[in-house]
Amino acid sequence: MKKIRVVLAGQPNVGKSSVINAITDARLHVGNFSGVTVEKKEVTLQRDGFEIEIVDLPGIYSLNAYTPEEQVAKQYLLHEPFDLIVNVVDANVLARNLTLTFQLMDMQKKMVLVVNMVDELQKQGGEIDRKRLEELLGIPVILTSAKEGKGVEEIIGTLIALYQAPKPKNKLFYDERIEEQIGKIVRVLRKSPHFQDEGYARFVAIRLLDRDEDVYKIIHDLPVFIELHELLGSIYRELELEFDEESTADMMNDERYALAKAAVMEVVKKPNLKESLTDRIDRLLIHPVFGLPIFLFFMWLLFQITFTVGSLPMELIDGFFTAVSEGVKNVLPAGPVQSVLADGVIPAVGSIIMFLPNVLILFMGINLLEQTGYMARTAFLLDGFMKKFGLQGKAFIPLVSGFGCTVPAYMAARTLKNPTDRIITMLVLGFMSCSARLPVYVLFIGAFFPTAHAGNMLFLIYISGALLGLLVARVLRSVLFKGEPEPFVMEMPPYRFPSLKALGMELWIKAKLFLKKAGTFIAGASMIVWFLSSYPAHPEIRADFMKGPAHLAGAQKAQIEHQIRARELEESYLGYIGKAIEPVFAPLGFDWRMSVSVVAGLAAKEGVVSTLATLYAVGDADEKSHTLLKRLRENISLKAAVAMIIIIMVYSPCIAAMSTFWAEVPQWAWRGFYLVYPNVLAWLLAFGAYRLLDMLGY
């Protein structure tokens, strides 16, 4: 069976995913491109004796790539073997999309142009002359509405027919002055055995006029480079002077857009110019006064649904993993294997999977914002405010997501295309207090502050964390990432009804990636935590406690068991670590128990409460336990409690969140910085607050 390898390319928001989903009887494979975390989707199907593999490239505005996703798409196009290109464009913004089409045509590959969303153009009274567009471009053109399933049935048949046919003659030619210079470059390139294919030589020549550094590197080490380098210098100067441009790259962009506009004027019947539904909705949603409150209401509603509906299956998931843990205890004999599985791995993995409903609901909301076209409006509304702190408008989405759970917030930062903006946003996401920190706040507020002011204190903690994050972002932008955020340029797409099939596919992909990243890492980390808290074994501790009366009541036996566990934990490796790091936390008023609880909080912030309960030997306790509140008041000062709240608010998030950051940010320098700076900042702020309260007599 012959194999046809196809790449699906196009600018963002043209409906490439909808086209893939509309192709029936397909097997979808989801993973990452080699060496990067950018998602890779592949569809494999069989038709008429051919096995057709379609690789869906990330959205790319131009081969002059900038973002990581665009770089991945460009490198794939330049260096990977494939037979055909399917270029998807949006019928509503055809001129803008055709600029990429022309760059792809320059590659001299067999190519099909899929003009998607023609239904929207037709509803406005517009029309596209398909035959005329094919005549102008010299490539097959298919008009589709992937959402309605119209036209997509032609794609596979056209691919097979084009694969078997000879390559159509190139019909794309630029201004004669540009073509003259392209010819000069091609003649020099053809002197090298690497460029015997005239079509490939022409493509390289055009990319050199585009000032493409990746292509420049290809020719840098060739013998013809010296002659070519001198020729390029004179060509650049001549064309820039003749076209009055600062760079030949700008000249080529202008040339392609002029050709695209000319083509659109000839093949597109313009729609009626009456006010569209999108214009009427935008008058309200991006209103200078009402736009922001409306957006905040939508975000409030999204998070209400995320936390309210997402919490419903949590008890079921928790009960399932509890049952699995008990089942392991019943099946396996007592020992290290049983303990590490039943007390370590299974509960830890279950505690992460409990967040899956919240993650899916949150991503469903974000995908709805994107598919309907509202995401562009929110970024536009918030861009001005966020830029004051060195962030982009789109950064607001992951920052607000951080109040729920930092794991999906890091993943939501993918909506930021600029790498610098994305890293700055991810570096300050930890200051948005996730829901896991709430029990710790409630515990210390209940122990050290009057009930009448508890709500105000909680509000102050959350607001302080958010403001601190914005201030740190401003400092990072000024010191480590000098310059302003990437200019926000976006063409507002029309409002569209979301595709349920595409939405379901995206949620399935996110669930799979979440479980793979969080689950595997937590399983390994939980084994380490279990080992540190369980060894070395000290049977003499239990023997000493059991020398007392054997007829103790149930409550007294339980109290002794908790005292035994507290003593064993003190003598475990985790206890040794706590005592070893106690000098670090001593200036904050912490004893070794508080130091250990801070370390335990790195695994899961809720673990701070249970660890304090164990170490202070009060038994099973939660944030409202009166016994634990009493023990904290007896052993911890107010100033140490405030320092503890600041530490929890600022220092590194949980292991699951940190692992997600590492998966999303491949640079080791930023991984190391991320591990150090929030903890140093947390200590300094906590120390400052502790000393200030000490000076005030607390």
C-alpha positions as CSV (number, residue, x, y, z in Angstrom):
1,M,0.0,0.0,0.0
2,K,1.4,3.3,-1.1
3,K,1.8,6.0,1.6
4,I,1.1,9.7,1.0
5,R,2.5,12.1,3.6
6,V,0.6,15.4,3.8
7,V,1.2,18.5,5.9
8,L,-1.8,20.7,7.0
9,A,-0.7,24.3,7.2
10,G,-2.4,27.6,7.7
11,Q,-2.6,30.7,9.8
12,P,-4.1,30.5,13.3
13,N,-8.0,30.4,13.6
14,V,-8.6,29.3,10.0
15,G,-10.3,26.0,11.1
16,K,-7.5,23.5,10.5
17,S,-8.7,21.4,13.5
18,S,-12.3,21.5,12.2
19,V,-11.1,20.2,8.8
20,I,-9.3,17.3,10.4
21,N,-12.3,16.5,12.6
22,A,-14.5,16.6,9.5
23,I,-12.5,13.9,7.8
24,T,-14.3,10.7,8.6
25,D,-12.9,7.2,9.4
26,A,-9.6,8.8,10.6
27,R,-7.3,7.7,13.4
28,L,-6.0,10.7,15.4
29,H,-2.6,10.4,17.1
30,V,-1.7,13.1,19.6
31,G,1.8,13.7,21.0
32,N,4.6,16.3,20.9
33,F,7.0,17.3,18.1
34,S,10.4,15.8,18.7
35,G,12.3,17.8,21.4
36,V,9.5,20.4,22.1
37,T,6.2,20.5,24.0
38,V,4.3,21.8,21.1
39,E,1.3,19.5,20.4
40,K,1.5,17.3,17.3
41,K,-1.7,15.9,15.7
42,E,-1.6,13.2,13.1
43,V,-4.5,11.6,11.1
44,T,-4.0,8.4,9.3
45,L,-6.7,7.0,6.9
46,Q,-6.9,4.6,4.0
47,R,-8.5,5.3,0.7
48,D,-8.3,3.7,-2.8
49,G,-5.2,1.7,-2.0
50,F,-3.4,4.6,-0.4
51,E,-2.5,5.2,3.3
52,I,-2.7,8.9,3.8
53,E,-1.0,10.5,6.8
54,I,-1.8,14.1,7.6
55,V,0.3,16.1,10.0
56,D,-1.5,19.1,11.5
57,L,1.2,21.8,11.9
58,P,0.7,24.6,14.5
59,G,-0.8,27.8,13.2
60,I,1.8,30.0,11.5
61,Y,1.4,33.5,10.1
62,S,4.5,33.5,8.0
63,L,7.7,31.5,7.3
64,N,9.4,34.4,9.0
65,A,8.6,32.5,12.2
66,Y,8.7,34.1,15.6
67,T,6.9,32.0,18.3
68,P,7.9,28.5,19.3
69,E,4.9,27.1,17.5
70,E,5.7,28.9,14.3
71,Q,9.3,27.7,14.5
72,V,8.2,24.1,14.9
73,A,5.9,24.5,11.8
74,K,8.7,26.2,9.8
75,Q,11.3,23.6,10.7
76,Y,9.0,20.8,9.7
77,L,8.2,22.4,6.4
78,L,11.9,23.0,5.7
79,H,13.5,19.8,6.8
80,E,10.9,17.0,7.0
81,P,10.0,14.8,4.0
82,F,6.4,15.1,2.8
83,D,4.5,14.8,-0.5
84,L,1.8,17.5,-0.5
85,I,0.7,20.6,1.3
86,V,-2.9,21.3,2.3
87,N,-3.1,25.0,3.0
88,V,-6.3,26.0,4.9
89,V,-7.4,29.7,4.6
90,D,-10.3,31.6,6.0
91,A,-12.7,32.9,3.2
92,N,-13.5,36.0,5.4
93,V,-9.9,37.2,5.5
94,L,-8.6,35.7,2.3
95,A,-6.2,38.5,1.4
96,R,-4.3,38.2,4.7
97,N,-4.2,34.4,4.5
98,L,-2.9,34.3,1.0
99,T,0.3,35.9,2.0
100,L,1.3,32.6,3.7
101,T,-0.2,30.7,0.7
102,F,2.3,32.5,-1.6
103,Q,5.2,31.6,0.7
104,L,4.2,27.9,0.7
105,M,3.8,28.0,-3.1
106,D,7.4,29.3,-3.3
107,M,8.5,25.9,-1.9
108,Q,7.6,24.3,-5.3
109,K,5.7,21.5,-3.7
110,K,2.4,19.9,-4.8
111,M,-0.3,21.9,-3.0
112,V,-4.1,22.1,-2.4
113,L,-5.8,25.3,-1.2
114,V,-8.8,24.7,1.1
115,V,-10.8,27.9,1.4
116,N,-12.8,27.3,4.7
117,M,-15.7,29.1,6.3
118,V,-17.3,29.9,2.9
119,D,-20.7,29.6,4.6
120,E,-20.1,32.7,6.6
121,L,-19.1,34.7,3.5
122,Q,-22.2,33.5,1.7
123,K,-24.5,34.4,4.5
124,Q,-23.3,38.0,4.1
125,G,-23.9,37.9,0.4
126,G,-20.3,37.2,-0.7
127,E,-19.1,34.6,-3.2
128,I,-15.7,33.1,-4.4
129,D,-15.0,32.3,-8.0
130,R,-13.3,28.9,-7.5
131,K,-12.3,28.3,-11.1
132,R,-10.8,31.8,-11.5
133,L,-8.8,31.4,-8.3
134,E,-7.4,28.0,-9.6
135,E,-6.4,29.7,-12.8
136,L,-4.6,32.5,-11.0
137,L,-2.7,30.3,-8.6
138,G,-2.2,27.2,-10.7
139,I,-3.2,24.8,-7.8
140,P,-6.4,23.0,-6.9
141,V,-8.9,25.0,-4.8
142,I,-11.6,23.5,-2.6
143,L,-14.3,25.6,-1.0
144,T,-15.4,24.1,2.3
145,S,-17.4,24.7,5.5
146,A,-15.8,22.2,7.9
147,K,-18.3,23.1,10.6
148,E,-21.2,22.1,8.4
149,G,-19.2,19.3,6.6
150,K,-19.5,20.8,3.2
151,G,-16.8,20.3,0.6
152,V,-14.5,18.3,2.9
153,E,-15.3,15.1,1.1
154,E,-13.4,16.4,-1.9
155,I,-10.1,16.9,0.0
156,I,-8.9,13.2,0.1
157,G,-9.8,12.5,-3.6
158,T,-8.1,15.7,-4.7
159,L,-5.0,14.7,-2.7
160,I,-4.8,11.3,-4.3
161,A,-5.3,12.7,-7.8
162,L,-2.7,15.4,-7.3
163,Y,-0.2,12.9,-5.9
164,Q,-0.5,10.8,-9.1
165,A,-0.4,13.8,-11.5
166,P,2.8,15.7,-12.5
167,K,3.5,18.8,-10.6
168,P,1.6,21.9,-12.0
169,K,3.7,24.7,-13.4
170,N,4.5,27.5,-11.1
171,K,2.3,30.6,-11.7
172,L,3.6,32.8,-8.9
173,F,5.8,35.5,-10.1
174,Y,6.8,38.8,-8.3
175,D,7.5,42.3,-9.6
176,E,9.9,42.0,-12.6
177,R,12.6,43.9,-10.6
178,I,12.4,41.3,-7.9
179,E,12.4,38.4,-10.4
180,E,15.5,39.8,-12.0
181,Q,17.4,39.7,-8.7
182,I,16.0,36.2,-7.9
183,G,17.4,35.0,-11.2
184,K,20.9,36.4,-10.2
185,I,20.9,34.5,-6.9
186,V,19.6,31.3,-8.6
187,R,22.5,31.4,-11.1
188,V,25.1,31.5,-8.3
189,L,23.3,28.9,-6.2
190,R,23.2,26.5,-9.2
191,K,27.0,26.5,-9.2
192,S,26.7,24.3,-6.0
193,P,25.8,20.6,-6.3
194,H,23.3,21.2,-3.4
195,F,21.1,23.3,-5.7
196,Q,20.8,21.3,-8.9
197,D,17.0,21.4,-8.5
198,E,16.0,24.8,-10.0
199,G,12.8,25.0,-8.1
200,Y,14.6,24.5,-4.8
201,A,17.2,27.0,-5.8
202,R,14.4,29.6,-6.5
203,F,12.8,28.9,-3.1
204,V,16.2,29.5,-1.3
205,A,16.8,32.7,-3.3
206,I,13.3,34.0,-2.3
207,R,13.9,33.1,1.4
208,L,17.3,35.0,1.2
209,L,15.4,38.1,0.0
210,D,13.1,37.5,3.1
211,R,16.2,37.7,5.2
212,D,15.6,34.2,6.6
213,E,18.4,33.4,9.0
214,D,17.6,29.6,9.0
215,V,18.1,29.5,5.2
216,Y,21.1,31.8,5.4
217,K,22.7,29.2,7.7
218,I,22.2,26.5,5.1
219,I,24.4,28.3,2.5
220,H,26.9,29.7,5.1
221,D,29.3,26.8,4.9
222,L,29.0,26.1,1.1
223,P,31.9,27.1,-1.3
224,V,29.6,29.5,-3.2
225,F,29.0,31.5,0.0
226,I,31.7,34.1,-0.6
227,E,30.4,35.0,-4.0
228,L,26.8,34.8,-2.9
229,H,27.4,37.0,0.2
230,E,28.9,39.8,-1.9
231,L,26.0,39.5,-4.4
232,L,23.3,39.6,-1.7
233,G,24.8,42.8,-0.2
234,S,24.5,44.6,-3.5
235,I,21.0,43.2,-4.2
236,Y,19.8,44.3,-0.8
237,R,21.0,47.8,-1.2
238,E,19.6,48.1,-4.8
239,L,16.1,46.8,-3.9
240,E,15.8,48.7,-0.7
241,L,16.6,51.9,-2.5
242,E,14.4,51.1,-5.4
243,F,11.4,50.1,-3.3
244,D,12.1,52.7,-0.5
245,E,12.1,50.0,2.2
246,E,14.3,49.5,5.2
247,S,14.6,45.8,4.5
248,T,14.0,43.5,1.6
249,A,11.9,41.4,4.0
250,D,9.4,44.3,4.3
251,M,9.5,44.6,0.5
252,M,8.6,41.0,0.0
253,N,5.8,41.2,2.6
254,D,4.3,44.3,0.8
255,E,4.7,42.5,-2.6
256,R,2.8,39.4,-1.4
257,Y,0.0,41.4,0.2
258,A,-0.4,43.5,-3.0
259,L,-0.6,40.2,-5.0
260,A,-3.1,38.8,-2.5
261,K,-5.3,42.0,-2.7
262,A,-5.3,41.9,-6.5
263,A,-6.3,38.2,-6.5
264,V,-9.1,38.8,-4.0
265,M,-10.5,41.7,-6.0
266,E,-10.7,39.4,-9.0
267,V,-12.2,36.3,-7.4
268,V,-14.3,37.5,-4.5
269,K,-17.7,39.0,-4.8
270,K,-17.8,41.4,-1.9
271,P,-20.5,40.9,0.7
272,N,-23.2,43.5,1.5
273,L,-21.7,46.3,3.6
274,K,-24.6,46.3,6.2
275,E,-23.7,46.1,9.8
276,S,-23.0,42.5,10.8
277,L,-24.1,40.7,13.9
278,T,-20.4,40.7,15.0
279,D,-20.4,44.5,14.9
280,R,-23.5,44.8,16.9
281,I,-22.2,42.4,19.6
282,D,-18.9,44.2,19.7
283,R,-20.6,47.5,20.5
284,L,-21.4,46.0,23.8
285,L,-18.7,43.5,24.6
286,I,-15.7,45.8,23.8
287,H,-17.5,48.9,25.0
288,P,-14.9,51.2,26.8
289,V,-17.1,51.3,29.9
290,F,-19.2,48.1,30.0
291,G,-16.7,45.8,28.2
292,L,-14.5,45.1,31.2
293,P,-17.3,44.4,33.8
294,I,-19.0,42.1,31.3
295,F,-15.8,40.2,30.8
296,L,-15.2,40.0,34.6
297,F,-18.7,38.6,35.0
298,F,-18.0,35.9,32.4
299,M,-14.8,35.0,34.2
300,W,-16.5,34.9,37.6
301,L,-19.2,32.6,36.1
302,L,-16.5,30.4,34.6
303,F,-14.8,29.9,37.9
304,Q,-18.0,29.4,39.8
305,I,-18.8,26.6,37.4
306,T,-15.2,25.3,37.6
307,F,-15.2,25.0,41.4
308,T,-18.9,24.2,41.9
309,V,-19.4,21.6,39.2
310,G,-15.8,20.3,39.3
311,S,-16.1,19.6,43.1
312,L,-19.1,17.2,42.5
313,P,-17.1,14.2,41.3
314,M,-14.2,14.8,43.7
315,E,-15.7,12.6,46.5
316,L,-16.3,9.8,44.0
317,I,-12.8,10.0,42.7
318,D,-11.4,10.2,46.3
319,G,-13.6,7.2,47.3
320,F,-12.4,5.2,44.3
321,F,-8.7,5.7,45.1
322,T,-9.4,5.1,48.8
323,A,-11.1,1.8,47.9
324,V,-8.1,0.9,45.6
325,S,-5.7,1.7,48.4
326,E,-7.7,-0.5,50.9
327,G,-7.8,-3.3,48.3
328,V,-4.0,-3.2,47.9
329,K,-3.7,-3.5,51.7
330,N,-6.0,-6.5,51.7
331,V,-4.3,-8.3,48.8
332,L,-0.6,-7.6,49.5
333,P,1.1,-8.7,52.7
334,A,2.2,-6.0,55.1
335,G,5.6,-4.6,54.2
336,P,7.4,-1.8,52.3
337,V,5.7,-2.7,48.9
338,Q,2.2,-2.5,50.4
339,S,3.0,0.7,52.2
340,V,4.5,2.6,49.3
341,L,1.6,1.7,47.1
342,A,-1.3,2.0,49.5
343,D,0.0,4.9,51.6
344,G,2.2,6.7,49.0
345,V,1.6,6.3,45.3
346,I,-2.1,5.6,45.1
347,P,-3.3,8.4,47.4
348,A,-0.9,10.9,45.8
349,V,-1.9,10.1,42.3
350,G,-5.6,10.2,43.3
351,S,-5.1,13.6,44.9
352,I,-4.0,14.9,41.5
353,I,-6.6,13.2,39.4
354,M,-9.2,14.7,41.7
355,F,-8.4,18.0,39.9
356,L,-9.1,16.6,36.4
357,P,-12.8,17.7,36.4
358,N,-11.7,21.2,37.3
359,V,-9.1,21.2,34.6
360,L,-11.5,20.0,31.9
361,I,-14.2,22.5,32.9
362,L,-11.6,25.3,32.9
363,F,-10.2,24.4,29.5
364,M,-13.7,23.9,28.1
365,G,-14.4,27.5,29.1
366,I,-11.2,28.8,27.6
367,N,-11.8,26.8,24.4
368,L,-15.3,28.3,24.2
369,L,-13.8,31.8,24.5
370,E,-11.4,31.0,21.7
371,Q,-13.8,29.2,19.3
372,T,-16.5,31.9,19.7
373,G,-14.0,34.7,19.0
374,Y,-14.3,36.3,22.4
375,M,-10.8,35.5,23.5
376,A,-9.4,38.2,21.1
377,R,-11.8,40.7,22.6
378,T,-10.7,40.0,26.2
379,A,-7.0,40.4,25.3
380,F,-7.9,43.7,23.6
381,L,-9.8,44.9,26.7
382,L,-7.0,44.0,29.2
383,D,-3.9,44.7,27.2
384,G,-3.5,48.3,28.3
385,F,-3.8,47.5,32.0
386,M,-1.6,44.5,31.9
387,K,1.1,46.3,30.0
388,K,1.6,48.7,32.9
389,F,3.1,45.6,34.7
390,G,5.0,44.3,31.8
391,L,2.4,41.7,30.8
392,Q,0.2,41.1,27.8
393,G,-3.6,41.2,27.9
394,K,-3.8,37.5,27.3
395,A,-1.8,36.9,30.5
396,F,-5.0,37.7,32.5
397,I,-6.5,34.2,31.7
398,P,-3.7,32.0,33.2
399,L,-3.3,34.5,36.1
400,V,-7.0,34.2,37.1
401,S,-6.8,30.4,36.5
402,G,-4.1,30.3,39.1
403,F,-6.6,31.0,41.9
404,G,-8.1,27.6,41.1
405,C,-5.1,25.4,40.5
406,T,-1.7,26.3,39.3
407,V,-1.3,23.2,37.1
408,P,-4.0,24.2,34.5
409,A,-2.9,27.8,34.8
410,Y,0.6,26.9,33.5
411,M,-1.0,25.0,30.7
412,A,-3.3,28.0,29.9
413,A,-0.2,30.2,29.5
414,R,0.1,28.5,26.1
415,T,-2.3,31.1,24.8
416,L,0.6,33.6,24.9
417,K,2.5,33.2,21.7
418,N,5.5,35.3,22.6
419,P,8.1,33.3,24.5
420,T,9.2,36.2,26.7
421,D,5.6,37.1,27.7
422,R,4.9,33.4,28.4
423,I,7.9,32.9,30.7
424,I,7.2,36.1,32.7
425,T,3.6,35.1,33.2
426,M,4.6,31.6,34.3
427,L,7.2,32.9,36.7
428,V,4.6,35.0,38.6
429,L,1.7,32.5,38.5
430,G,2.7,31.0,41.8
431,F,1.8,34.2,43.6
432,M,-1.9,33.6,42.7
433,S,-3.0,31.6,45.8
434,C,-4.5,28.3,44.6
435,S,-7.3,26.6,46.3
436,A,-4.9,24.1,48.0
437,R,-3.5,27.0,50.1
438,L,-6.9,27.9,51.5
439,P,-6.9,25.4,54.4
440,V,-3.5,26.7,55.6
441,Y,-4.8,30.3,55.5
442,V,-8.0,29.4,57.3
443,L,-6.0,27.5,60.0
444,F,-3.7,30.3,60.9
445,I,-6.3,33.0,60.6
446,G,-8.6,31.1,62.9
447,A,-5.8,30.6,65.4
448,F,-4.4,34.1,65.6
449,F,-7.0,36.6,64.4
450,P,-10.4,37.6,65.7
451,T,-13.4,35.9,64.0
452,A,-14.9,39.3,63.1
453,H,-11.8,40.1,60.9
454,A,-11.2,36.6,59.4
455,G,-12.9,37.4,56.1
456,N,-11.0,40.6,55.7
457,M,-7.7,38.9,56.4
458,L,-8.4,36.2,53.8
459,F,-9.3,38.8,51.2
460,L,-6.2,40.7,52.1
461,I,-4.0,37.6,51.6
462,Y,-5.4,36.9,48.1
463,I,-5.3,40.5,47.0
464,S,-1.7,40.9,48.3
465,G,-0.6,37.8,46.4
466,A,-2.1,39.1,43.2
467,L,-0.5,42.6,43.6
468,L,2.8,41.0,44.5
469,G,2.7,38.9,41.3
470,L,2.0,42.0,39.1
471,L,4.9,44.0,40.8
472,V,7.3,41.1,40.4
473,A,6.3,40.9,36.7
474,R,7.2,44.6,36.4
475,V,10.6,44.0,38.0
476,L,11.3,41.0,35.8
477,R,10.4,43.0,32.7
478,S,12.7,45.8,33.8
479,V,15.7,43.8,34.9
480,L,15.8,40.4,33.2
481,F,13.5,40.9,30.1
482,K,14.2,44.5,29.2
483,G,11.8,46.1,26.8
484,E,8.1,46.3,26.4
485,P,5.7,43.4,25.9
486,E,5.1,42.2,22.4
487,P,2.9,44.7,20.5
488,F,-0.7,43.4,20.6
489,V,-1.8,43.1,16.9
490,M,-4.8,40.9,16.2
491,E,-7.5,40.9,13.6
492,M,-10.8,40.4,15.4
493,P,-12.4,37.2,14.1
494,P,-16.2,37.1,13.6
495,Y,-18.2,35.5,16.3
496,R,-18.9,31.8,15.6
497,F,-20.8,29.0,17.2
498,P,-18.3,26.5,18.7
499,S,-17.9,23.0,17.1
500,L,-18.8,20.4,19.7
501,K,-16.7,17.8,18.0
502,A,-13.6,20.0,18.0
503,L,-14.3,21.0,21.6
504,G,-14.6,17.3,22.6
505,M,-11.4,16.4,20.8
506,E,-9.4,19.3,22.5
507,L,-10.7,18.2,26.0
508,W,-9.6,14.6,25.3
509,I,-6.2,15.8,24.3
510,K,-5.9,18.0,27.4
511,A,-7.0,15.2,29.7
512,K,-4.5,12.8,28.2
513,L,-1.6,15.3,28.6
514,F,-2.6,16.2,32.1
515,L,-2.8,12.6,33.3
516,K,0.5,11.8,31.6
517,K,2.4,14.7,33.1
518,A,0.9,15.0,36.5
519,G,0.3,11.3,37.2
520,T,3.7,9.9,36.3
521,F,5.6,12.6,38.1
522,I,3.4,12.4,41.3
523,A,3.8,8.6,41.4
524,G,7.6,9.0,41.5
525,A,7.6,11.9,43.9
526,S,5.2,10.2,46.4
527,M,7.5,7.3,46.7
528,I,10.3,9.6,47.7
529,V,8.1,11.4,50.3
530,W,6.9,8.0,51.7
531,F,10.5,6.8,52.0
532,L,11.7,9.9,53.8
533,S,8.8,9.8,56.3
534,S,8.9,6.0,56.9
535,Y,12.7,5.4,57.3
536,P,14.8,4.7,59.2
537,A,12.5,2.4,61.2
538,H,12.6,2.8,65.0
539,P,10.7,-0.1,66.6
540,E,12.0,0.9,70.1
541,I,9.8,4.0,69.9
542,R,6.7,2.0,69.8
543,A,8.0,-0.4,72.4
544,D,8.7,2.5,74.9
545,F,5.2,3.9,74.4
546,M,3.6,0.5,74.9
547,K,5.1,-0.1,78.3
548,G,2.2,1.7,79.9
549,P,-1.2,0.1,81.0
550,A,-2.8,-2.2,78.5
551,H,-6.4,-1.3,79.4
552,L,-6.4,2.2,78.0
553,A,-9.7,3.5,76.5
554,G,-10.1,4.0,72.8
555,A,-9.5,7.7,72.8
556,Q,-6.3,7.3,74.9
557,K,-5.0,4.5,72.6
558,A,-5.6,6.8,69.6
559,Q,-3.7,9.6,71.4
560,I,-0.8,7.3,72.0
561,E,-0.8,6.2,68.4
562,H,-0.6,9.8,67.3
563,Q,2.2,10.4,69.7
564,I,4.1,7.4,68.4
565,R,3.6,8.6,64.8
566,A,4.8,12.1,65.7
567,R,7.9,10.6,67.4
568,E,8.6,8.3,64.5
569,L,8.3,11.2,62.1
570,E,10.7,13.3,64.2
571,E,13.2,10.5,63.9
572,S,12.7,9.9,60.2
573,Y,14.7,11.3,57.4
574,L,12.0,13.9,56.9
575,G,12.5,14.9,60.6
576,Y,16.2,15.0,60.1
577,I,15.7,17.3,57.1
578,G,13.4,19.5,59.2
579,K,16.0,19.9,62.0
580,A,18.8,20.4,59.4
581,I,16.9,23.3,57.8
582,E,15.7,24.7,61.1
583,P,18.5,27.3,61.2
584,V,17.3,28.7,57.9
585,F,13.8,29.2,59.3
586,A,14.8,30.2,62.9
587,P,15.0,33.9,62.0
588,L,11.3,33.7,61.1
589,G,10.4,32.2,64.5
590,F,9.9,28.6,63.1
591,D,10.7,25.5,65.1
592,W,11.6,22.2,63.3
593,R,7.9,21.2,63.1
594,M,7.0,24.3,61.1
595,S,10.1,23.8,59.0
596,V,9.0,20.2,58.1
597,S,5.5,21.3,57.3
598,V,6.9,23.9,54.9
599,V,8.8,21.1,53.1
600,A,5.8,18.9,53.2
601,G,3.8,21.7,51.5
602,L,6.0,21.3,48.4
603,A,4.3,18.0,47.8
604,A,0.8,19.4,48.3
605,K,-0.1,22.6,50.1
606,E,-2.9,20.8,52.0
607,G,-0.2,18.6,53.5
608,V,0.9,21.6,55.7
609,V,-2.2,21.2,57.9
610,S,-2.0,17.4,58.2
611,T,1.8,17.6,58.9
612,L,1.3,20.2,61.7
613,A,-1.5,18.0,63.1
614,T,0.8,15.0,63.2
615,L,3.8,16.8,64.6
616,Y,1.9,18.5,67.3
617,A,0.3,15.1,68.1
618,V,-3.4,16.1,68.0
619,G,-4.5,13.3,65.7
620,D,-6.6,13.6,62.6
621,A,-7.3,17.3,62.2
622,D,-8.3,19.8,59.6
623,E,-8.1,23.6,59.4
624,K,-11.1,23.9,61.8
625,S,-9.7,21.6,64.5
626,H,-10.0,23.3,67.9
627,T,-7.2,21.1,69.4
628,L,-4.8,22.1,66.6
629,L,-5.7,25.8,66.9
630,K,-4.9,25.6,70.7
631,R,-1.6,23.8,70.1
632,L,-0.6,26.4,67.5
633,R,-1.4,29.3,69.9
634,E,0.7,27.6,72.6
635,N,3.7,27.0,70.4
636,I,3.7,29.7,67.7
637,S,3.8,33.5,68.1
638,L,1.7,35.9,66.1
639,K,4.7,37.2,64.2
640,A,5.8,33.6,63.3
641,A,2.2,32.9,62.1
642,V,2.3,35.9,59.8
643,A,5.7,34.8,58.5
644,M,4.2,31.4,57.9
645,I,1.3,32.8,55.9
646,I,3.7,34.8,53.8
647,I,5.9,31.8,53.1
648,I,2.8,29.7,52.0
649,M,1.6,32.6,49.9
650,V,4.9,33.2,48.0
651,Y,7.1,30.1,48.0
652,S,7.1,27.4,45.3
653,P,3.9,25.7,44.4
654,C,3.3,22.0,44.7
655,I,5.3,19.3,42.9
656,A,2.6,18.8,40.3
657,A,2.7,22.5,39.4
658,M,6.5,22.6,39.4
659,S,6.6,19.5,37.1
660,T,4.1,21.2,34.7
661,F,6.3,24.3,34.6
662,W,9.3,22.1,33.8
663,A,7.4,20.4,31.0
664,E,6.3,23.7,29.5
665,V,9.6,25.6,29.8
666,P,12.5,23.6,28.3
667,Q,15.3,26.1,29.1
668,W,17.4,24.9,32.1
669,A,18.3,28.5,33.1
670,W,14.7,29.4,33.7
671,R,14.0,26.1,35.4
672,G,16.7,26.8,37.9
673,F,15.7,30.4,38.4
674,Y,12.1,29.2,39.0
675,L,13.2,26.8,41.7
676,V,15.2,29.5,43.6
677,Y,13.7,33.0,43.3
678,P,10.2,32.5,44.8
679,N,11.7,30.8,47.9
680,V,14.3,33.5,48.4
681,L,11.7,36.2,48.0
682,A,9.3,34.4,50.3
683,W,12.0,34.2,53.0
684,L,12.9,37.9,52.7
685,L,9.3,39.1,52.8
686,A,8.5,36.8,55.8
687,F,11.7,38.0,57.6
688,G,10.7,41.6,57.0
689,A,7.2,41.1,58.3
690,Y,8.5,39.1,61.3
691,R,11.0,41.9,62.3
692,L,8.5,44.6,61.7
693,L,5.9,42.9,64.0
694,D,8.8,42.3,66.5
695,M,9.6,46.0,66.6
696,L,5.9,46.8,67.1
697,G,5.9,44.6,70.2
698,Y,4.0,41.5,68.9
